[in-house]
Amino acid sequence: MLRGEISSELAVTSESRYLNPLRVVRNKDTTVTDVELGADRFDPVHQKTQDLELVAHRIDPVHQNKISERIEAALKLLTLREQRVLVQFWLPHETGKQQLLVTKDQPYGLGVNDVGLFAYRQDSERNALVVDNDNEEEGRSPAARVFKRGLPEWASDLNNYNRKQFQRQECAVRCNLHGYLALPVFDSTTRLCVGVLELLTSSNYTSYAYEVQQLHSALKTVELKTQQAFDYPTLNVPNECRQKDFDKICGILKTVCGIHSSPLAQTWAVSQHTSYVSHENVILKSCSSFDTRCVGKVCMSRAALPYHVQDLAKWPFLKACRERHLDVSCGLVGKAFISRGSCFCGDVTKLSEEEYPLVHNARMNGLTACFAIFLRSVEANDDYVHQRECTSPKLGADIEAEH
């Protein structure tokens, strides 16, 4: 029997042999300190430098160099789905009263030697991104917005940006780069944002959950952090109060599974908006799934929430639920949440994917009946949905009748 939440870290498995490691590069001949730009070298309209010179200025160069070394070590751990991929790091610098992001002399990784990837990398090195609080130019760069907000930004296709949102869009498309992801990087100790990791691919992915988890896992090994895919849902209480609720819910799930011989039970809650996505030329807030199916929707997530597994053979179904968000406007979980009541189906395998998004997973795992009921924490003012799956329609009907 299992209770609680397992780690979502992506360990190195035999599947890695079919993925693509990065060729990591960093110019170590130049000391990484800070950028000092004269007015004749920096164009605030185009955010471009003709030749970045690195000199010490206000930010500790030793600390910066350590951050760069840790990023380099993390990039060497990555194995990605795409061969034509560029991953590069933007480091904050101060010059005068301006704060900038630069990638010159910072580590980067290429999935394959390619003229287009090199061309975009060289163009990146000639650019500095303004992130001043009173400067409107940051709106032209996703990486600058990510650094300032501390939240990720992504697009399944760079053509979803307009020129004002991504000034270098034309260059990226010309280099045959279309998919885009930018993640803030935080120091695990200080919790300060120390830079931005930017990933561009040739492919138009509909989901970046795999890439996000790979980057999260790699950064964790060097004591840096970024957001996870399918992160914590929105809850209203501090961690210590929330844990008390979780302990109670875990006890309930274990009890009802034992009484009704249910193979598994789990908890869902509304997922918070923890990223931004460019969609149809508009930048929207989105949940933590990094999936185009969730754009513009209110989603239910079971990530980091209590569950109980009575039958370990049904573990694949639980894993599939963790890696999927549910639109609150459809499905049994959504209906229970909206109605603040309960919802039952004797055989979910007869439903369409719109009616029950996990229908294919239920069929593969021999699950039929499903019961969902709304729960509310009076003290914490948090809302949940408790879901139980059964292998017998009759058993499911007994559960539904009891409630």
C-alpha positions in Angstrom: 0.0 0.0 0.0 1.1 3.5 -0.8 0.0 6.8 0.6 1.2 10.4 0.1 2.9 11.7 -3.0 5.9 10.2 -4.8 8.7 12.3 -6.3 8.2 13.5 -9.9 11.9 13.7 -10.6 12.9 12.2 -13.9 15.7 9.7 -13.1 18.1 8.4 -15.7 16.6 5.2 -17.2 17.2 2.9 -20.0 15.1 5.2 -22.2 17.8 7.8 -22.1 19.7 6.0 -24.9 16.9 7.0 -27.3 17.1 10.7 -26.2 19.5 13.4 -27.3 22.2 14.6 -24.9 23.4 18.2 -25.3 26.8 19.3 -26.4 27.6 21.9 -23.8 29.8 24.9 -24.6 31.1 27.7 -22.5 33.9 30.2 -23.3 36.0 29.9 -20.1 38.8 32.1 -21.4 36.8 35.2 -20.4 36.1 35.9 -16.7 32.3 36.2 -16.2 31.7 39.4 -14.2 29.5 42.2 -15.5 28.7 44.1 -18.6 29.7 47.8 -18.9 28.1 49.3 -21.9 28.7 52.8 -23.3 25.9 54.7 -25.0 27.7 54.2 -28.3 27.5 50.4 -27.9 24.0 49.9 -26.6 20.9 50.7 -28.4 17.9 50.6 -26.0 15.5 50.4 -28.8 17.0 47.2 -30.3 18.5 46.0 -27.0 21.7 45.0 -28.9 25.4 45.3 -28.1 27.9 45.3 -30.8 30.7 43.9 -28.6 30.0 43.0 -25.0 33.0 43.7 -22.7 33.0 42.0 -19.3 34.3 44.0 -16.3 33.6 44.0 -12.6 30.7 46.2 -11.6 28.7 45.9 -8.4 27.7 42.2 -8.7 30.2 39.7 -7.1 32.0 38.2 -10.1 33.0 35.1 -8.0 29.4 34.4 -7.2 28.4 34.9 -10.9 31.1 32.5 -12.0 29.8 29.8 -9.5 26.3 30.2 -10.9 27.6 29.8 -14.4 29.6 26.7 -13.4 26.5 25.1 -11.8 24.4 25.8 -14.9 27.1 24.2 -17.1 27.0 21.1 -14.9 23.2 20.9 -15.0 23.1 21.3 -18.8 25.5 18.3 -19.1 22.8 16.1 -17.5 20.1 16.9 -20.0 18.7 14.4 -22.5 16.0 15.9 -24.7 13.5 14.7 -27.3 14.6 17.1 -30.0 18.0 17.1 -31.9 17.7 20.6 -33.2 17.5 22.3 -29.8 19.3 25.2 -28.2 19.4 25.7 -24.5 21.1 28.9 -23.2 21.5 30.8 -19.9 20.9 34.5 -19.4 22.7 36.0 -16.4 21.7 39.3 -14.8 24.2 42.2 -14.8 24.1 45.8 -13.7 25.6 48.7 -15.6 25.1 52.1 -14.1 21.4 52.3 -13.1 20.4 49.6 -15.6 19.8 45.9 -15.0 20.4 43.7 -18.0 20.4 40.0 -18.9 23.3 38.8 -21.1 24.2 35.3 -22.4 27.6 36.1 -23.8 30.3 33.8 -22.2 27.5 31.9 -20.4 27.1 28.1 -20.9 24.8 26.8 -23.6 23.9 23.5 -25.1 23.3 22.3 -28.7 21.5 19.0 -29.6 23.3 18.9 -32.9 25.8 20.9 -34.9 23.6 23.1 -37.1 24.1 26.4 -38.9 20.7 27.7 -37.8 21.4 27.0 -34.1 24.8 28.6 -34.3 23.3 31.7 -36.0 20.7 32.2 -33.3 23.2 31.7 -30.6 25.5 34.3 -32.1 22.7 36.7 -32.4 21.8 36.1 -28.7 25.4 36.9 -27.7 25.1 40.3 -29.4 22.0 41.2 -27.4 21.4 42.5 -23.9 17.9 42.4 -22.5 16.7 45.3 -20.3 14.9 44.3 -17.1 14.6 47.7 -15.4 11.4 48.3 -13.5 10.7 51.5 -15.3 11.7 50.4 -18.8 9.1 49.3 -21.3 11.7 47.5 -23.5 11.5 44.4 -21.4 8.1 43.7 -23.0 10.0 42.9 -26.2 11.8 39.9 -24.7 10.2 36.8 -23.1 13.4 36.1 -21.1 13.3 39.6 -19.6 9.6 39.1 -18.6 10.4 35.8 -17.1 13.2 37.2 -15.0 11.1 40.1 -13.7 7.9 38.0 -13.0 9.7 35.0 -11.7 7.3 32.8 -13.8 7.9 30.7 -16.9 6.7 31.7 -20.4 6.3 29.4 -23.4 4.8 29.0 -26.8 4.1 26.0 -29.0 4.9 28.1 -32.0 7.0 31.3 -32.0 4.5 32.6 -34.7 2.1 33.0 -31.8 4.1 36.0 -30.7 3.9 39.4 -32.4 7.0 41.6 -33.0 6.3 43.7 -29.9 6.2 40.6 -27.6 9.3 38.9 -29.1 11.6 41.2 -31.0 13.9 38.4 -32.1 11.0 36.3 -33.5 12.0 36.9 -37.1 15.6 35.8 -36.4 14.4 32.6 -34.6 12.0 31.6 -37.4 14.7 32.4 -40.0 16.9 29.9 -38.1 14.1 27.3 -38.3 13.3 27.5 -34.6 9.6 27.4 -33.6 9.1 25.9 -30.1 10.0 28.2 -27.1 10.3 27.8 -23.4 11.9 30.2 -20.8 12.2 29.2 -17.1 13.4 31.4 -14.2 16.3 29.9 -12.2 16.4 30.4 -8.4 19.1 29.8 -5.9 17.9 27.1 -3.5 19.4 28.8 -0.5 18.6 32.5 -1.1 15.5 31.9 -3.2 16.6 34.8 -5.4 16.3 34.6 -9.2 19.8 34.2 -10.6 18.9 34.0 -14.3 16.8 32.5 -17.0 17.2 29.3 -19.0 15.9 29.6 -22.6 15.1 26.5 -24.8 14.3 26.7 -28.5 13.5 23.8 -30.7 12.5 23.1 -34.4 9.4 21.2 -33.3 6.1 22.7 -32.4 5.4 20.8 -29.2 1.9 20.9 -27.8 3.4 20.2 -24.3 6.7 21.1 -22.6 6.1 19.1 -19.5 8.9 16.7 -20.3 11.4 19.5 -20.9 10.4 21.4 -17.8 10.8 18.3 -15.6 14.2 17.5 -17.2 15.4 21.1 -16.4 14.0 21.0 -12.9 15.7 17.7 -12.1 19.1 18.8 -13.6 19.1 22.1 -11.7 18.2 20.4 -8.5 21.4 18.4 -8.6 23.4 21.7 -8.5 21.2 23.4 -5.8 19.3 25.5 -8.2 15.5 25.5 -8.7 12.9 26.2 -11.3 9.2 25.4 -11.5 8.0 21.8 -12.0 5.4 20.7 -14.5 2.1 19.8 -12.8 3.0 21.8 -9.7 1.0 22.4 -6.6 -2.6 23.4 -7.0 -4.1 26.6 -5.5 -4.6 26.2 -1.8 -5.3 28.9 0.8 -3.4 27.8 3.8 0.3 27.7 5.0 2.2 24.5 4.6 1.8 23.4 8.2 -2.0 23.8 8.2 -2.3 22.2 4.8 -0.3 19.2 6.0 -2.9 18.6 8.7 -5.6 18.5 6.1 -3.6 16.2 4.0 -3.0 13.8 6.8 -6.8 13.7 7.5 -7.5 13.1 3.8 -4.9 10.4 3.6 -6.6 8.6 6.5 -10.0 8.9 4.9 -8.8 7.6 1.5 -7.2 4.6 3.2 -10.3 3.8 5.2 -12.8 4.0 2.3 -10.5 1.9 0.1 -10.4 -0.8 2.8 -14.1 -0.7 3.4 -15.2 -0.8 -0.3 -12.2 -2.7 -1.7 -11.5 0.2 -4.1 -8.2 -0.3 -5.9 -7.3 3.4 -5.5 -8.5 6.8 -4.4 -7.1 10.3 -5.1 -7.6 14.0 -4.5 -8.0 16.9 -7.0 -7.9 20.7 -6.6 -7.9 23.7 -8.9 -4.5 24.3 -10.4 -2.9 27.7 -10.0 -1.8 30.0 -12.8 2.0 29.6 -12.6 3.1 30.3 -16.2 2.4 32.5 -19.2 1.8 31.2 -22.7 1.7 33.0 -26.0 -1.4 31.9 -27.8 -2.8 33.5 -31.0 -0.7 36.6 -30.5 -1.9 37.1 -26.9 0.1 36.3 -23.8 -2.2 34.5 -21.3 -1.8 33.2 -17.8 -1.8 29.5 -17.8 -1.6 26.6 -15.3 1.5 24.5 -14.6 0.8 21.8 -17.1 2.7 23.5 -20.0 0.2 22.0 -22.3 -1.8 23.7 -25.0 -4.9 21.8 -23.9 -5.0 23.9 -20.8 -4.6 27.3 -22.3 -7.4 29.7 -21.2 -9.1 27.0 -19.0 -9.6 26.4 -15.3 -7.9 23.1 -14.6 -8.1 20.5 -11.9 -4.8 18.9 -10.8 -3.9 16.1 -8.5 -0.2 16.9 -8.3 1.2 16.9 -4.7 -2.2 16.0 -3.3 -3.0 12.9 -1.1 -3.8 9.5 -2.6 -4.0 5.9 -1.6 -3.3 2.8 -3.7 -4.8 -0.5 -2.6 -3.9 -2.4 -5.8 -0.4 -1.7 -7.1 -1.4 -3.1 -10.5 -3.4 0.1 -10.9 -0.4 2.4 -10.4 -0.1 3.3 -14.1 -3.6 4.9 -13.9 -2.6 7.0 -10.9 0.6 8.1 -12.7 -1.4 9.1 -15.8 -3.7 11.2 -13.6 -0.8 13.0 -12.1 0.5 13.9 -15.5 -2.8 15.3 -16.7 -4.9 18.3 -15.9 -8.7 18.1 -16.2 -10.9 20.9 -17.5 -13.2 21.9 -14.7 -16.0 22.3 -17.3 -16.2 18.6 -18.2 -15.7 15.2 -16.6 -16.9 13.7 -13.4 -14.3 15.5 -11.2 -15.3 18.9 -12.8 -19.0 18.2 -12.4 -18.6 17.3 -8.7 -16.5 20.5 -8.2 -18.9 22.8 -9.9 -22.0 21.4 -8.3 -20.4 21.2 -4.9 -21.9 17.7 -4.7 -21.2 14.2 -6.0 -21.1 12.5 -9.4 -21.1 8.7 -10.2 -20.8 6.6 -13.4 -21.1 2.9 -13.4 -18.9 2.4 -16.5 -16.6 5.2 -17.6 -15.3 3.1 -20.4 -18.5 3.8 -22.3 -18.0 7.6 -22.1 -16.3 9.8 -24.7 -12.9 11.4 -24.0 -14.7 14.8 -23.5 -17.0 13.2 -20.9 -14.2 11.4 -19.2 -10.7 12.6 -20.3 -8.9 9.5 -18.8 -11.2 7.0 -20.5 -8.3 5.3 -22.4 -6.3 4.9 -19.2 -9.3 3.5 -17.4 -9.8 0.9 -20.2 -6.1 -0.1 -20.1 -6.2 -0.6 -16.3 -9.5 -2.4 -16.2 -11.3 0.4 -14.2 -15.0 0.9 -14.8 -17.0 2.6 -12.0 -16.0 6.1 -10.8 -17.3 8.1 -7.9 -16.3 11.8 -7.3 -17.4 13.9 -4.3 -16.7 17.5 -3.4 -14.9 18.2 -0.1 -14.4 21.5 1.7 -12.0 22.3 4.5 -14.0 24.5 6.8 -10.9 25.8 8.7 -8.6 26.3 5.8 -11.3 27.4 3.2 -9.8 25.0 0.6 -11.9 23.0 -1.9 -11.1 19.4 -3.0 -12.6 16.6 -5.0 -12.2 13.1 -3.8 -12.2 10.5 -6.6 -12.5 6.7 -6.3 -12.2 4.1 -9.1 -13.6 0.6 -9.0 -13.2 -2.5 -11.2 -16.8 -3.5 -10.7 -19.9 -1.5 -11.7 -21.9 -3.1 -8.9 -19.2 -2.2 -6.3 -19.2 1.3 -7.6 -23.0 1.5 -7.3 -22.8 0.3 -3.7 -20.4 3.2 -3.0 -22.6 5.7 -4.7 -25.7 4.5 -2.8 -23.9 4.7 0.5 -23.2 8.4 -0.1 
